[in-house]
Amino acid sequence: MILTARFLGTIGVALLLWLGVAGGLLAQGAEPRRVALVIGNARYVQVPALGNAVNDARLIADRLEGLGFEVMFRTDLTRRGFLDTMTEFRETVDGADMGLFFFAGHGVQLRGTNYLLPTDVEPGNTDFLNAEAIDLDTVTRILNEGAQVSMVFLDACRNNPFEATRGSDPDTRGLARVAAQRNTLISFAAAPGEVALDRVAGSDFQNSPFTTALARHLGTPGDPISRTMIKVRRDVLDLTGGRQVPWENSSLVEELVLTKDPTAPPAETGALDAEFWDLIGESGSVDLLERFLERFPDSSFAPEAEARLRRARAARETAQAEPTEAELRAFYAEPVPPVILQRFWDCDSCPEMVEIEGSELIYGTPDTVVRAQYDERPALRLSVGQRPIAVAVTETSQGQFDAFVRDTGHDWPEACLITAGDDALPSMGSRKDVPQTRTFPSLRQLDDAKAMPTG
């Protein structure tokens, strides 16, 4: 999804502190010039279309206009359209006090470089992304050259549109960490290398969790942007059940307050480390702890953070240690065959089921297989248990799954799926030459299954 932001300018000498301007003093009483480019790409031609990207971009554009920004709003840009828009934005943002860029759509990384995908990008051409897509560095360079303060919000690290064509290569998953240039904030909808949700299954939201939270908190009177992003993280964690953590890199040299609250006392910046520490909670995340120490090296919580970081790193190294040959032999030993109790069908159109008892299985891809999807490792050896369970003999077809959803009224995260034609069948990926029928297997992700209500 994509993020939205709006900012209301105030006047006077205090503006110099809010924007962190070191030179080029503004005359007292002058309105700061704030310029934003907001893009929502949803109607992709050869990779999965997105349901909420344009909604997200429109929400942010409206919010920014209300905060006093000059907003360029664009949707469904091809590569040519993207380049023309960036050329226009370069001229518009030149000399601005603040420049802001918001993108909702597909974004991928390749060898550490982040790319924003135009609607006419072709699957299978990941080795030529520099010619097919827009390098994020180009965006930040235009902002830094034109404006005194730059902000970038990317709700563009959702499901990987190239995953079906790249097989097991995880290099394009999510977006990569970016070093913010001078006086710049770069915010991502999810942590580096992770994907962001387009919507929350079962909710009525027409926007992504990240955009929803950003639009709610951006421009809150008196709040510096650092406090705003903490509130955004809390909301997204709550909306996604802890599955998604927004991330940002900042080189801002002063507290940036987008809307001054004349009735409130100055914000106590010393409380920010406590809020961040409260957000981390009991987490043993190396990334979160490293980020805390980078931002608040002199915090009273720093000694505890350093101790927890040492333990977290040691635990990660232990988990990543190479297994011994004996451990591998035991792990991949042939599972005990199950006892087959009966075969049955619940209805005439239902899949054939078999009831089994007392077996084991390898869940995921073994290390003996060279290539694997990002979420297939580490493999787990699971016991089916002593109580009988029923499993389908064959894959569930699209027609069977659609009948299940229709008959039971279950909700499912439609934004994770692609539709083809009037029948709205789940897509088989990038193979547009393969006719899709209701006898084809139904493709689902683990996150879809977790998100689906069971009651």
Buried (B, 14 or more C-beta within 10 A) or exposed (E): BBBBBBBBBBBEEEBBEBBBBEEEEBEEEEEBBBBBBBBBBBEBEBBBBBBBBBBBBBBBBBBBBEBBBBBBBBBBBBBEBBBEBBEEBBEBBEEBBBBBBBBBBBBBBBEEBBBBBBBBBBBEBBEEBEEBBBBBEBBBBBBBEBBBBBBBBBBBBBBBBBBBBBEBBBBBBBBBBBEBBEBBBBBBBBBBBBBBBBBBBEEEBBBBBBBBBBBBBBBBBBBBBBBBBBBBBBBBBEBBEEBBBBBBBBBBEBBBBBBBBEEEEEBEEEEBBBBBBEBBEEBBBBBBBBBBBEEBEEBEBBEEBBEBBEEBBEEEEEEEEEEEEEEBEEBBEEBEEBEEEEEEEEEEEBBEBBBBBBBBEEEBBBBEEEEBBBEBBBBEBEEBEEEBBEEEEEEBBBBBBBBBEEEEEEEBBBBBBBBEEEEEBBBBBBEEEEEBEBEBBBBBEEBBEEBBEEE
